[in-house]
């Protein structure tokens, strides 16, 4: 017997997906095909909000160029995605961990275990903003699939009182919030499992977060073309990757490229300048600093 379709709420993320009404009667292969079909629509949903994503990124770049910080604020899946994106910036782009930070309702314990009720108090969100000493140089981006998580809204309202730039990533129709500068309403549609926003909504959110930090770091001269030149070698994989990049850009054999990388304390960008311009570590660092970290301006 088919389960009748029920409209649970006017929130898109809480509505039943008509394509998965009889989900529990499907075979394994049918379930994963259905999930795959639903996931295919996510990129098109993100495409529709690219103008808003661009607007927010432009504001993030300006703030970070002025020594500001980027904060993601969320709860549950949204909070975990923000923390994930922030935590991947230092190893990928050699950023100071202070530059991009993720805050999740309930604290870091909520990353691995659900903390019920942590998202329900707007005062907790506001307190987080105060404790992190947010200023007008910072950007605070709230992430909430539902669009109205109290912890996130409280944080954004407090951040705007400190004149910070504010953004909001949601998966429902945009609310009217005077204290949010840029709202990104990515409508991924009802989930395969009703209300499980770790699925399409989570995928859409991850795609947008990838865009925000990747594009920002490119514009902050963290890459040369599409090469990750601002990485600092800290494990075997990164020493190997750094050596390959240096060898590719300089034409040096791998053993000589590795030698320069070691002399540059594992800093790929610095090693490339040392090799290309036949200079020492300190001079290479100075040249990069004078060019705002742009490898292209130094060696081209």
N, C-alpha and C positions, 0 to 999 in steps of 0.2 A: 504494500500500500504506500502511495506517495505521501510524503509529509506536506501538508498545506503550507504555502508561503505566508510568512507573517512579517509585517512591517513593524519592527521593534521600536524604531525611533526615526526622527528626521535626519539624524547623523548618518552620513553615507557609510562611515566605517562600522556602524552597528547594524546595518541593514542586511537581510538575507540575500545571498547571491543566488539568483534563479538557476544558474548553471550547476550548482552543487547541492540542490535540494535533497537529492537521494544519495548523498556522498557515502553513507555507510553501506549501501548496497552495491557499490562499484568494486571491481577487482582492483588489485594493486596497480596493475598497468593502467587502468582507466583513471585511477586517482592521480597518478603522477602526470599523466597526459593532461588532465584537467588543470592541475596546478601549473604546468608548463604553459598551457594556453592562456591562463589568466596572467601569468608573469609577463607574457609577451606584450601586454598592453601597458606595462608600467613605463617603459621608455617614452612612449607616445604621450603619456600623462605628464611626464617631466618636461617634455619638449614644449608643452603649452605654457609653462611658467618660466621659460628661459629668460624673458625680459626682466622679471622680478629677481631671478637669481643673479643676473648681470648687475642690476642696480645694487644689490646687497654686496656683491663682491667688490664693486668699486669703492664702497664705503669701508669695507674691511681693509683693503689695500692702503687707503689713505691713513687709517688709524694705525696700522702696523708700521707704516713708514715713519710715523711720528712717535715710535716707541710705545704704542698702545698694545693692548692684549685682546685676544678673541676668546670669549667664553661660550660654550654650549651648555644649555640648561635643559634638563629633561627628567622624566621618570620612567621606570620600566624599560622597555625596549628602546624608546627614544633616548633615554638617558644613557643607556649602554652604548648606543651607536655614537653619541656625542663623545663619550669618553674614549671609545675606540679610535675615532678619527683624530682626536687630539693627541692620543698617545703614540700614533704612528708618525707624527710630524718630526719629532727629534731624530729618529733613526733614518728617516727618508730624506729630510732636508737640513739636518744639522741645526735645527732651531733650538733655542733655549726652551726648556719645558714650561717656562712661565708664559711664553708667547701665545700658545693655544692650549686651553684647558677645558676639560669636560667636568661638569658637575651633575651628579645624579641624586635625586630625592632619596633620602635614607642613607646617604654616604656610600663609601666604597663597598660596604658589605652587601649593598643592593645590587652590585654587579653580578654576584653569583647566587643570590638568594632573594626571592621576592619579599619585600618588607611592606606588609599591608598597611595602608593608610598614610604612607610617607608622602604621597603626592597630594593629599587633601588639604594641607594647610598653607595658605598663601603667605602667612607670616614667616614660615620657615624659608620659603623662597626669597623673600625680602631680606631675611637675616643673612642668607648666603651672600647676597650682593654686598651688604655692609661689611661682612667679615672679609671679603676679598678686596675691599677698598676700591671698588669700581669708580672710575673717573670719566670725564668727558673724552678722554683719549681711547677708551675701550669700546669694544663691540660685544653686546650680549645677544646671542641668538637662542631663542626658545624653540624647543622641539616638542610638539605634542600632536599626535595623530588626531585626537578628538577635538582639538582646537581650544579647549578651555580647562586644561589641568591647573588647579589652583596654585600648586607650587610654582609652576612655570609663569603663570600670569602675575603672581605676586612678585616674582623676581624681575620680570620685565618692567612692571610698574615702578618698582624701586630703582631700577637701573636708569630709567628715564628721568627720575627725580634728580639723579646725579649727572644728567645731561649726556649719558652714554648713548651711542648708536644702538638701536634695538631692531631685531629681526625676529620673525616667527615662521617656522616651517610647520604646516598643518596638512591634513589629508581630508579636510571637510571644507564647506563653504566658509569664506573668510569672515570673521566677526569684525565689528567696528571697534577698534581699540586705538584711542588717540595717542597712547604712549608707545606704539609700535611704528617704527619708521618704514619698514618693508615687510609685508606679509607675502609668503610664498605658499599659495593654496594648491598643492598638487593632489588632484582627485584621482586616486587609483581605483576607486570603486569598491563595492562590497567584497569582503574576503571569502575565500573558499570555505574556511571555517568561520562562521559568523563572529565578528568582533575580534578576531585574532590578528591584530595589527602588526604582529611581528612578521607577517607575510608580505603582501603587496605594499602596504604602507611602509613597512620597514625597509623593503627594497628601494622604494622611491626615495625615502629619506637618505639612505646610504649613498645613492647616486648623487643627490644634491650636495651632501657633505663632501663627497669626493671632488665635485666641481669647485666648491668654495675653497678648500685648502689647496688643491692642486693648482688652480688658476692663480690664486694669490701668491703661492710660492714661486711660480713661474715668473710672475711680474715683479717679484722681489729678487730676481736674478739667482734663483736657486737651481736653475738648469741651464744647460748649453744645448740648444735645440731640444731634443727629448732625452738628453742624457742627464743622469742624476749626479751632476758634478759636485754638488755641495755636501755629499755624504762624507762622514768621517768613519774610517774603517775601525770596527770594534770587535769583529769576529771573523772567522775564516771566510765566510761567504762574502762579507763586505770587502775584505782585503783582496779577494779574487776579482770581485766586480770592479773595485777601484783600479786595480792593475789593468784590467781589460779596457776600461775607459781611457786611462792615460795612454796606453799603447795605441789605441785607436786614434786618438786626437793628435798624438805626437809622432807616430810612426816608429816609436822605439820598440825593441823586442821586449817581451814580458819581464825578463829578469832586470833589465835596466829601468823599466817603468816601475817595477816594485821597489827598486832602490830609491828612486825619487819619492815614492809614496812614503817610504820609511823615514827619509830625511825631512819630509813635510809633516811628520807626526800623524800620518794616516789621513791627512786632509787632501782629498783628490784635487780640488780646484787649485790649491796652493802648489801642489806638486806639478800640475800642468804648466802654471806660470813659471815655476823654477826651471822646468825643462825647456819650454819654448823660448824664454828670454835669457836663459843661462844666468840666472841670478840666484841669490840665496833666499833662505826662508823668510827672514825679516823684510827684505825688500819686496818679495812677492806678496806678502801680507799687506804691506803698505800700498802697493799698486792696486790691489783688490779693494782695499778700504776706500781709496781715492775714487774708485769707479763704482762705489756703492755695491760692491760685490759682483759686478758684471764681468764674467770671464770674457765674454765677447768683446767688450770695450777694451780690455787689457791686451788680448792676444790677436785681435783682428785689426 
